[in-house]
Amino acid sequence: MTSERNVWKIDKAGRLDRLQPVREDVGPLPSGEVRVRVHAVGLNFADVFALAGLYSATPEGAFVPGLEVCGEVVEIGAAVAEGLRVGDRVMGVTRFGGYVDQLDLPPSRLRRLPEGWSWEQGAAFPVQTLTAWYGLETLGALQPGQRVLVHSAAGGVGLQALAICRKLGADSIGTVGSESKREFLRDRGHDRVIVRGRDFPEQLRRTLGDEPLHLVLDAVGGAVQRASLEALAPTGRLIVVGAAEFAPGRRRPRYLSSLWRYLRRPRYDPLELIPANRSVMAFNLIWLWEDEPLLIRLAGEIEALGLDAPHVGKVYPFGEAPAALEHLRSGRSVGKVVLSVQGA
Ligand SMILES: NC(=O)c1ccc[n+]([C@@H]2O[C@H](COP(=O)([O-])OP(=O)(O)OC[C@H]3O[C@@H](n4cnc5c(N)ncnc54)[C@H](OP(=O)(O)O)[C@@H]3O)[C@@H](O)[C@H]2O)c1
């Protein structure tokens, strides 16, 4: 295996345009890890926040962004228990360091690529499916027949959330930021979709009518989140996974407007949640990477669901990572944005 690899690295979080391609040495494989030749890298909205310095878990100083990859096992550490073989096609998660063409990972962070899936589909699956599953099923305790509001439903997490709702027999209502995304979802058989407008609380009321809302998966924040919580029936759960309303500008954070939104962000008083009989929960998935038994259990539960391959909206060559990130940051992307490592 090569003693060098290609990576995308930023010297310090703050501006997306500081991300640079770098060639760096690769050391020996740690004995408890597996070396993967990466064929595709999944992009996540969290990468945009990390590069802008708006993500609390961002490493200090220089770092390589990226939370998930898909590729081929090329070497196995001496202390790795049986299970994986050289040549196996795998998808894996990493706590940063994913924008690379070669990566060492412990076996607990890897799963086999399902038969017939492309590298790009594999790179589009782990983070967003784990996010949707952990939010809806583990924290949200979603039951068949319950009604779920999924914000940014045409995005990576959103589409996986809709797919999980279908598998579990739950009824989903999606929200999106544009008419074209609503059409995209309609073509995929999702008829109940709100294009969020200024009158979102009223739109939601009209859509729900007398039907109870049991669960909300939110990554938008602000007034949209507040209205969603207020629409929940007693025992309803609001699961917060992000706050896209703070998305940075083309190159750097929008400090003033972000500060304004931050000051006006929803705040919840637990003493008011008791009589309303509603819950607010939140999580950051990358901390789960450290909980090996939980990660393995969740991955097993997801495998048992038998979800279809995820929707890859757009594929960019590995060398065009900045353009791919800009597409994701713009809020116009549909499904997953993936980097393809040609010639890997
Ligand atoms: N907590 C966790 O562990 C965890 C893990 C993974 C992802 N997440 C969060 O889940 C969300 C979805 O992640 P993803 O990677 O699948 O991204 P995505 O949904 O594919 O893309 C982000 C979406 O956010 C929406 N959005 C709302 N306001 C925006 C704004 N001001 N600028 C840009 N986009 C805006 C856009 O969709 P619409 O306009 O259609 O709503 C956009 O397409 C993100 O907020 C992410 O940070 C959290």
The ligand as an SDF file (V2000), in Angstrom:
LIG
                    3D

 48 52  0  0  0  0  0  0  0  0999 V2000
  -26.8860   15.9160   15.6930 N   0  0  0  0  0  0  0  0  0  0  0  0
  -26.2560   15.0710   14.9130 C   0  0  0  0  0  0  0  0  0  0  0  0
  -25.5840   14.1690   15.3550 O   0  0  0  0  0  0  0  0  0  0  0  0
  -26.3820   15.2350   13.4230 C   0  0  0  0  0  0  0  0  0  0  0  0
  -25.8720   14.2770   12.5500 C   0  0  0  0  0  0  0  0  0  0  0  0
  -26.0420   14.4610   11.1770 C   0  0  0  0  0  0  0  0  0  0  0  0
  -26.6880   15.6050   10.7230 C   0  0  0  0  0  0  0  0  0  0  0  0
  -27.1260   16.5200   11.6110 N   0  0  0  0  0  0  0  0  0  0  0  0
  -27.8100   17.7400   11.1700 C   0  0  0  0  0  0  0  0  0  0  0  0
  -28.9150   17.3410   10.3960 O   0  0  0  0  0  0  0  0  0  0  0  0
  -29.1450   18.3110    9.3890 C   0  0  0  0  0  0  0  0  0  0  0  0
  -29.2090   17.6230    8.0500 C   0  0  0  0  0  0  0  0  0  0  0  0
  -27.9060   17.1790    7.7280 O   0  0  0  0  0  0  0  0  0  0  0  0
  -27.5550   16.7130    6.2580 P   0  0  0  0  0  0  0  0  0  0  0  0
  -26.0890   16.4970    6.2130 O   0  0  0  0  0  0  0  0  0  0  0  0
  -28.4700   15.6140    5.8710 O   0  0  0  0  0  0  0  0  0  0  0  0
  -27.8860   18.0150    5.4020 O   0  0  0  0  0  0  0  0  0  0  0  0
  -29.0640   18.2570    4.3510 P   0  0  0  0  0  0  0  0  0  0  0  0
  -30.3670   18.1450    5.0490 O   0  0  0  0  0  0  0  0  0  0  0  0
  -28.8340   17.4080    3.1570 O   0  0  0  0  0  0  0  0  0  0  0  0
  -28.7860   19.7470    3.9420 O   0  0  0  0  0  0  0  0  0  0  0  0
  -29.0580   20.7830    4.8470 C   0  0  0  0  0  0  0  0  0  0  0  0
  -30.4610   21.3690    4.6010 C   0  0  0  0  0  0  0  0  0  0  0  0
  -30.7390   22.3410    5.5920 O   0  0  0  0  0  0  0  0  0  0  0  0
  -31.8040   23.1480    5.1310 C   0  0  0  0  0  0  0  0  0  0  0  0
  -31.6030   24.5490    5.5220 N   0  0  0  0  0  0  0  0  0  0  0  0
  -32.4290   25.2400    6.3330 C   0  0  0  0  0  0  0  0  0  0  0  0
  -31.9650   26.4720    6.5150 N   0  0  0  0  0  0  0  0  0  0  0  0
  -30.8140   26.5860    5.8040 C   0  0  0  0  0  0  0  0  0  0  0  0
  -29.8730   27.6410    5.5850 C   0  0  0  0  0  0  0  0  0  0  0  0
  -30.0050   28.8500    6.1660 N   0  0  0  0  0  0  0  0  0  0  0  0
  -28.8110   27.3980    4.7730 N   0  0  0  0  0  0  0  0  0  0  0  0
  -28.6560   26.1890    4.1900 C   0  0  0  0  0  0  0  0  0  0  0  0
  -29.5020   25.1430    4.3730 N   0  0  0  0  0  0  0  0  0  0  0  0
  -30.5820   25.3530    5.1660 C   0  0  0  0  0  0  0  0  0  0  0  0
  -31.8590   22.9740    3.6020 C   0  0  0  0  0  0  0  0  0  0  0  0
  -33.0150   22.1730    3.2950 O   0  0  0  0  0  0  0  0  0  0  0  0
  -34.5020   22.8030    3.3340 P   0  0  0  0  0  0  0  0  0  0  0  0
  -34.3540   24.2340    2.9340 O   0  0  0  0  0  0  0  0  0  0  0  0
  -35.2480   21.9940    2.3340 O   0  0  0  0  0  0  0  0  0  0  0  0
  -34.9930   22.6190    4.7310 O   0  0  0  0  0  0  0  0  0  0  0  0
  -30.6120   22.1520    3.3050 C   0  0  0  0  0  0  0  0  0  0  0  0
  -30.7370   21.3570    2.1670 O   0  0  0  0  0  0  0  0  0  0  0  0
  -28.0340   19.3520    9.4910 C   0  0  0  0  0  0  0  0  0  0  0  0
  -28.4700   20.4690   10.2290 O   0  0  0  0  0  0  0  0  0  0  0  0
  -26.9740   18.6140   10.2620 C   0  0  0  0  0  0  0  0  0  0  0  0
  -26.1210   19.4710   10.9610 O   0  0  0  0  0  0  0  0  0  0  0  0
  -26.9940   16.3500   12.9390 C   0  0  0  0  0  0  0  0  0  0  0  0
  1  2  1  0
  2  3  2  0
  2  4  1  0
  4  5  1  0
  4 48  2  0
  5  6  2  0
  6  7  1  0
  7  8  2  0
  8  9  1  0
  8 48  1  0
  9 10  1  0
  9 46  1  0
 10 11  1  0
 11 12  1  0
 11 44  1  0
 12 13  1  0
 13 14  1  0
 14 15  2  0
 14 16  1  0
 14 17  1  0
 17 18  1  0
 18 19  2  0
 18 20  1  0
 18 21  1  0
 21 22  1  0
 22 23  1  0
 23 24  1  0
 23 42  1  0
 24 25  1  0
 25 26  1  0
 25 36  1  0
 26 27  1  0
 26 35  1  0
 27 28  2  0
 28 29  1  0
 29 30  1  0
 29 35  2  0
 30 31  1  0
 30 32  2  0
 32 33  1  0
 33 34  2  0
 34 35  1  0
 36 37  1  0
 36 42  1  0
 37 38  1  0
 38 39  2  0
 38 40  1  0
 38 41  1  0
 42 43  1  0
 44 45  1  0
 44 46  1  0
 46 47  1  0
M  CHG  2   8   1  16  -1
M  END
$$$$
